[in-house]
Amino acid sequence: MTGELTAFFNDESIGRGDSAELVRLIRSRPPAERSAIRVYDDASGRVVDLDHREDRADAAPARGRGRPKLGVTAREVTLLPRHWDWLAAQPGGASAALRRLVDSARQSPPTPEARRDSAYRFMADRCGDRPGYEEALRALYRGERERFETLIAGWPGDVRGYIAKLLG
């Protein structure tokens, strides 16, 4: 998650910001509306689940073993011996080199394919019952921008605007 999020209530974009800002925004809405608010990650189009309950303890969770300040999660990576050799020769070792590579890739501008996939994820969650949805997806993946825009022209303005933002 990039930190930049957008919240929708029904088909209206009601706010943009980081998770703390949007939690405050959601808490300011009437309780009956809160369950209808959906939050999306502006980088990926994915739904973000924010805990906006009023009774939520804002204190930090109990610390466990490991390196909690860094949020380190151990996972398995399968590489060929030549890859491990190269990583081991990098400053800071394999883990530091992998972190640098990932951070560098994350700072690169998204590819057109990644932007298209972000728009798809948002559309799949928010637009599946709209007229022309399936045909719009076909046009999106074929790269038929004019046809795509024609097919979604009748959709709500905030929804179309967010799709355009995700597409860049």
N, C-alpha and C positions, 0 to 999 in steps of 0.2 A: 504494500500500500504506500502510495506516494505522500499521503498526508492531506492532499486536496480531495475533498469529498463534496458531493452534491446531494441534497435531500429533496425528495418529492413527496407531496401530499396529493394523492390521486394523480392528476395530470399536471399539477402546478409545481414548478421548481420553487421551493420555499427558502432555500439557503445553500450557501457554499462556504467551505472552510475546512479547518482540521477537525478531528474527532471531538475535541473538547468543546469547540464552538458549536458544533451540531448537537451535542448532548444538551448543552444549555438551551439551544433553540427548541429542541424536541420537548424538553421539560417545561418550556414556557407555553406550549400549546395545551389546549384542553385535553384531559385524560382520554376522552372518547376518541380523539383524533390520532393519538400517538401510535396506535397499532397499525394505522393505515400509512404511516410515514415509512418510505423506503429510502435508504441511503446507498449511494453508488460511489465507487472509487473512480475518480476522473481519469486515472491512467489505464485502468483495465476494463471498466464497465461492469465490474463485478458488484454484487450486493454486499454491503458491509453491515455486519450485525453490531450495533452499538448498544451497550447496556445503559439505558437512560432512566432506570428506576430511581425514584427519589430516595428510597431507603438504602441504596447501595453505599457500602462503606468505601470512602475514597482513600482509605489508608492503603499503603502498599501491602501486597500479599506477603505471607510468611516466607522467609527465604529458605531455600533448600540447598542442596549440595551443588557444587559446580561454580560457574562464574556468572552469577545472576546479573551483574552490572552490564555485561555484554549481551545477555540473552542468548547464550550459546546453546545450540541444539546439535547433539551428535547424530550424524546420519552416515550411511555407508555410501562411498563413491567407488565405482569400479573403473579403473584405468589400466592401460597397458604399462609394462615395466618402464618403457622409455618416457612415458608421461610422468610417472612417479619420480624418475631420475631428474627430469627437468624441474619438477616442483620442489624437490629436495634441495636443488642447487639455488633456488631463489632466496632472496633476503627474507628472513623471518620464517622460512620453511613452507611446507605445503599449504597449511591452513591460511597463512597470511597471503600467500600468492593467489590462492583461490578467492579469498575475500576481495583482493584488489581487482582481479579479473571480473568478478561479479559486479562490483561497484562501478567499474569502468563501463561495463555493458549496460548497466541500469541508467547511467547518465547520458548514454547515446540517445538521440531522438528516436522515437518509435518508428518502425518501418510502416509502410502503407498497409501491409498485411496485418500487423499488430493493431493498427488503428481500426481496420475493418473488423477484426475479431472483437475488439472492445465494443464497437457499435452493435455487433451481433449479440453479445452477452446482455447488453442493456435492452435491446429489442426483444430478446427471448423472454426476459423477465417482465417487461412493461408493456409490450405491444402485441403479444401473441394472438389476441382476439380482435385486433383491428382489421378493417377491410384492406385487402391487398397485402397483408403481412407476408405471406409465403412468396408471392411474386416479387415483393420488395427485397426479400432476402436473396432471391435468385439474381435480381438486378445488381444488388450490392456485391455479390461474389463474382459476378461476370464483369464487374467494373463499369457497368452502364449507369453512370452518375445521373444523367438527365432523366432516364426512365425511373431510376430509384426515387429521385426528388419528386417526380410526377406522381408516383404511387403513394408516397407518404404525405402529399400536399394537404390532404384532408385531416391529418392527425393533429392533435393539439400543438400549439406553437411552442410551448416549453419542451415538449417531447422532441419535436423536430429540431429545435435549437440545441438540445443536448446531444442528439445524434450527430449533428453537424460539428459540434465541439469535439466529440470523440473521434470523428473522421479527420479532423484537422483542417 
